[in-house]
Amino acid sequence: MKSPSQTNAIDFDSAKLQRLGFGQQPPLLERPVSLAQLRAQLSLQLQTSLEPQRILGLFFRDIQRMVPLDALTYVHQGSDLRLEFGTRGHHSISYSLSHEGEHMGELVFRRNKRFSEEEQGNLESLLSSLLYPMRNALLYRTATQTALRDPLTGAGNRIAMEQTLQREIDMSRRHLQPLSLLMLDIDHFKRVNDSHGHTAGDEVLKTVAASIKGQLRNVDMVFRYGGEEFLILLSNTSREAAAMVGERLRYAAQAQDYYAEGQLIELTVSLGCSTLLPGESAESLLRRADSALYVAKREGRNRLAMAG
């Protein structure tokens, strides 16, 4: 039997919204005096964070003073964001949030008891307090993601790599799992720029980056490390498994067709691989991958070399 559901859309353009500024988190009351009081408290509280999970967690907790819920789900595909709170219920009401034509995600309330018209009206009224906090959080999230990505290839940039690498090393040690690193370099890339121009070189970089991403798991991470160098971080991956991934990347890059002004460019890549040693630092892990890459270059390119 299909679960009953109600679907709604809210456009906040016409809503009478009021920004109340920042304030200290008020004490949690068992019951608000009125709907207006709860809206005012939410408006103050939700603007104290730029973290979507915290904002929605507070919202889910506090609106239950007026409308009991079993679960809340929020999805914003543009930010690759999906958050869930509570357990699923048989009845649901969904809202598509928007402001000035800007889509701000889908919000679904769930519980085992059907929602009354009064409760639905209360939810719609309380949703207005979520508008500005979530809009600010989404803008901040976009800005943060942009700051950590290479604008040309979409891979993580060097700042993101440095932050992620140390975190992955710590997790590897904590969970006693292997961690491997691949450093990939496009062979004779300077010739592409010199012969065909930087526009053609940029297209090659984008194609190689897409080729790398297409061969990896979701948990693997790709970073643009230098001009034509990429670093691939392989969590929970042993030395032998990393070597297999490296060979797969090498073949995939070579199989791509690269064109400049209608002319086919032959292209290969070289790779160096290192696997985290007990007590090893991030700098040492990177240095060993770089040394292995140098060996691959020295031995003729278009190959993978393993760090000792």
N, C-alpha and C positions, 0 to 999 in steps of 0.2 A: 504493500500500500504506500503510495507516495505521500510524503510528509506535507502537511499544509504549509503554505508559505504566502507571504505578502511582499510585493516588490514596489518600491517607491523611488522617486527621484527628488532630490532637494537641490535647488539652485539658490545659493546664498546671496545672489545679486540683489534680490528684492527684500531680503531679511533686514530687520532693524537691529543691526549689530552694534555693540558698544565695546570698545577696548578699555579695560579697566586698569591697565598697567600691571606692574609686577608687585608681588606681595608675599608675605610669609605664608606657608601652608597652614590653613586653619585647622583646628582640631576636628576630627571626624565626628559628626553628629549621627545619632541613631536615626533621627528623622528631621528633615529640613522643615522650617516653619512654613515655607511656601516654595513653589516652583521658581519664583523670581530669586529667592534667597539662594537656592541651589545653583542656579545659573550664574549668579554673581560669584559664588565661591569657586565654581569650576573655572570661570574666566580668569580669576586671580591665580588659581593653582596651576592650571595647565600651561600658563605662559612662563613658568619658572624653569622649563626644560626645552631643549632642542632635540631630544632623543625620542623618536616616534614610539618606541616600545614603552618608555616611561609615561609619556603623555596618554597613550591609549590605556595603559594599565591603571592609571589614576582615574581616568574617565570611566572605565568599566567598573571599578570599585565604587565610585561615588554616586553614579546614577542609580545604583541599586537601592539607595535610600528611598527612591520614589518608584522605580520600576524594577522589580526583581528579574534577574537574568541568569541563565545557565552558561552562556558563552557569548563571546564577541570575536568576530573575524574581520580583519582588515587586509585588503589587497590593493597594492598600487604597482601595476606592471611596469610603468615607466621608470620606477626606482628599484625594480626587482625586489619589492618588499611585500612580505606576507607575515602577518602576526596573528596569533590565536591566543585567546584567554578563555579559561573555563572548559567545560565539557559540552558536547553537542546535545541539543534538544530537538524535539520533534517539530516544533513550530519555529518559524523564522520570519523576520522582516529585514529586507535588504534596502540599502540606500546608496544611490550613486551621488557622490559629493562633487560639486563644481562651484567655481567662483570666477566670474567674468570670462566664461568660456573655457576656463582651465580645469581639466579633469583632475580631481584630487583623491581618487580611489573609490573602492567599494567597501561598504561597511555592512556587516550582517549581524543582527542580534538573534540569539536562539534561546529557547527554553521549552520545557515540556508542556506548559500551559499556554493556551492560545492568548494572544495579545488583544486587549479590549481597545475600543476606539479612543478612550481617554488615555490609556497608556501609550498608544501610538502617537497621540498628540503631544504628550509629555516628552517622549523620546525626540520627536522632531524639534521641539522647543529647546531641549538640552543640547541637541547636536550643534546649534548655532554657536555655543561656547567652544566647540572644537575647531571651528574654522581657522582662526588666525594662528593658534598654536601649531596645528598640523601643517598649514601652509608654510609657516616659518621653518618648521622641522624639515619639510620636503626640500625647501630651497637650500637649507644648510647642508642637507645630505647630498644634494646635487653638486653644490660648490665643493664639498669635501671630496666627493668622488672625482670631480674634474681635476682638482688639485693633485690627485694621486695617479692620474692617468696620462700617458703619452698621447698628445692630441692627434698625432699622425696615425699611429697604429692601433690605438685603443688598449694597448697593453699597459700594465702598471709601470709607473716611472721609477726612477732610482730611489726617491724618497719612500715610496710605497714598499719597494724591495727591502730597504734597510729596516723598516718597521716590521715587515712580515717575517723576514728571515730569522730575526732573534726570537720572535714569538714561536715560530715553528721549531726552532732548536729547543726551546724550553719545553714545548709540548712533547717533542720526540723523547727527551730525557724523562719527563714525568710519566709517560705511558710506555716507556721502554720499546719504542718503535723506531725503525730505521728512517733516515731522511737523506735524500740524495738531491744533487744539484747538477743541472746540465747547463753549460755555457755554449751558446751557438753563435757562430760567426759566418756571415755571408762571404764566400770566397770571391776575391778580386772585385769587391764591390766598387772600389774606386774607379775601375775601368768603366763601369756602367755610368757613373756620374760624368766622367771625362768624355766618354764617347757619345752619350745620349742625353746628357743634361740631368739636372737635379730633379726635374719633374718625373722623369722616367725612374730615377733612383727612388723617389718617394713611393711610386707605384709598386716597385719591387719590394720595398720594406713592408708595405701594407699586405701584399700578397703572401710574403713569407710569414708574417705574423698570423694571418688568417689560416695558413697551412698548419702552423704549430698548434693553434687553438683547436683546430678540427681533429687533431690526433690525441688530445688529452682528455682526462677525466675532469669532471666539474671541480673536484677538490685540488687539482693541480693548478699552479699559478704561473703566469708568464709576465715577464718584465722586460722592458727595453733598457738594456744596461749601458749601452754606448751608441755610437753612430749606427753601426750595422751589427751590433751584438745584442743577443737576447739571453735572458737567464730564465731557466725553467726550474721551478721548485717542486719536487716530487715528494709529498708527504707519505709516510708509511710505505716506502719503496726501497728495497734492498739494492745493493750494487748490481747484482745480476739483472734484476727487473729494470733498473734504470738504464742499463746498457741496451736492453731490448727496446725501451722507449726511445732512446737516442737514435738507434738505427731506424726505427719507424719514422721519426721526424726527418732524418736525413733523406730517406727514400721519398717521403711525401713532398719535401721541398724540391727535390730534383724532378719529380713528376709534374710539377706545375709548369704551365706555359707562361713565359714572361715576354711581353712585347714592348718595343719602343719604336714609335713611328712606323708601325706595321712590321717591324723586323723582329724576328724571334731571337731572344737572348738565352744562351745556355747558362744555367746557373746551378751551383752546388753550394753546400754548406759543410762546415767542419764543426765538431763538437768535442768538448772536454767534459768529463764526468767525475764528480767526487761524491763520496758518501761519508756522512758525519762519523767521526771517530769519538771514542769516549773522552770527555773533557775538552773537546775541540771548540775553539772560538769561531764566530761567524767569519772573521777576517781570514782565519786559516782555511776554512772550508771553501771560501771564495778563491783564495790564492791557489789552492790545489786544483780547483776546476780550471782556473786560468792557465796554470802550468800545463795541464793536460791538453787544453785547447792549443797551446803553443806547440806541443809535440805533434798533434794532428796536422797542424799547418806545416811544420817542418818536414813531416814524412810524406807530404804530397797533397794535402787537402782532400776534401770530399771523403772524410772518414771520421770515426769516433775514437778518441783516446781516453783511457781510464787512468785516474790518478792513482799513484802507488799508495 
